[in-house]
Amino acid sequence: MSEDDHPHVLALDECQNLMFWTNWNEQHPSIMRATLYGKNAQVVISTDILTPNGLAIDHRSEKLYFSDGSLGKIERCEYDGSHRNVIVRSGPGTFLSLAVYDDWIFWTDWVRRAILRSNKYTGGDTKILRSDIPHQPMGIIAVANDTNSCELSPCAQMNGGCHDLCLLTPDGHVNCSCRGDRILINDNRCVPKNYSCNFYSEFECGNGECIDYQLSCDGMAHCKDKSDEKLFYCENRNCRGGFKPCLNRRCISTIKVCDGKNDCGDNSDELGCEATGCTSAEFRCAAGTCIAKSAQCNQIIDCLDASDEKNCNNTDCAHFYKLGIKSSGFISCNSTSLCILPEWLCDGSNDCGDYTDELNCPVRSKRTCEHNYFGCRNGRCILNTWVCDGQKDCEDGDDELHCDSSCSWNQFACSAQKCISKQWICDGEDDCGNGLDESKTVCGSVTCAPDMFSCLDSYACVPQHWLCDGERDCPNGSDELSTAGCGMNHFAAYTYTLIDCP
């Protein structure tokens, strides 16, 4: 910090290892944050702020509340300063110190020499708790046994079931989101925008391979990198729309439920089935399959025909959360209970569940690829260097046609007699048997993407969110060592055992 910076109010979140403070820099007032060790200091609020007086943390919803004495307002935002919302407005000099507890925000008022409270969500139901205090009230704190209990955060247990970012709504419910240029799909996984697998029927392995979604979490690794059996993913996922959860955590298509076959493997898809149809606790889809009644009209498509989200009460899209954001721009689908953004119309994705948002769309003109790019027949453009590289980049494999290779498009030639999967190259394991697939000749130019971790002493790359998760994903387990940023507390977290004492 510079000599012009003047820290004023401090707030701590020990659960997230973060501290926040108001900075009364005359030229650049701001709100800043850093780790409890003082590392990674950064500005989170720097615009539309003059005199940040009060600062408080809502630990239950992991939100930051701050007041500005000059602008006369109290705001709420995320820990990174995003999604700012003005909660209370008043005159200059009104707000000094803040405290948050339960559904209320409390503050001291220098003008009235009083203590007031308002609803922390809406700013309404304002009430004066005490007035005519002899001296101007200064600080205020809320004291309770659960004001900062780390165990209360829904994100504290297995990241709230989120694949990447676990955010919370103002009322403390999990709202998964994704970092960077990735999108959230309906089983709370984050995938690239150019996702190569089918969103609805396939699972994308960490190395880019696609497998049948129903094969994931079945107790047998079908991905070369074993990402389809990751404990963290399998124990926390929700089955996608059109799939029903088994008791053994598998997900099977709803059309296989009560078909007389043991599709789950534990026969749980055949439990409670009656010859006359669905049980009293289930809803019958128009296609004839059964889902839990609690899944009806919950803005999540569970029936393949979306009939579980039709004929519902009118949906209020003003407070609809999707993809980690809250926006006032969501509109209602014509025939289902879902809410979508206008730009999602005619984008090629079934956002309403019954494809009504993709009907009557204008015909798109065929894209023209730039120089040094190859045009696939579906309109996609790929680099010329990807043509005949042994990997199917065009959906129809057009980039690998008429290529002189003894192996198929998705294979690597170890020798004249042996081919292995292209995805097995440079993964840290000698699949050829002669070391060719892990040699410097083949892997010497391999570099991991920015969101991937480079395993030590090999050319293997693993996703950053797999680091320090208690599972060895690198061939030598370097993703679980201090070189990957794993501390001693991390190792201890996976070695303790709970016992009941007499």
Secondary structure, DSSP 8 states (H G I E B T S, - for coil): --TT--EEEEEEETTTTEEEEEE--SSS-EEEEEETTS-S-EEEE-SS-S-EEEEEEETTTTEEEEEETTTTEEEEE-TTS-S-EEEEE--TT-EEEEEEETTEEEEEETTTTEEEEEETTTS-S-EEEE---SS---------TTTT-GGG-GGGTGGGG-SSEEEE-TTS-EEEE-SSSEEE-TTS-EEETT--S-TTTEEE-TTS-EEEGGGTTSSS--STT-GGG-HHHHHH----TTEEE-TTS-EEEGGGTTSSS--SSSSGGGTT-BTTBS-TTEEE-TTS-EEEGGGTTSSS--STT-GGGSS-----GGG-EETTEE-TT-EE-SSSS-EE-GGGTTSSS--SSSSGGGSS----------TTEEE-TTS-EEEGGGTTSSS--STT-GGGTT---SS-TTEEESSSS-EEEGGGTTSSS--SSSSGGGSHHHHTT----TTEEE-TTSS-EEEGGGTTSSS--STT-GGGSGGGT--HHHHHHTT-------
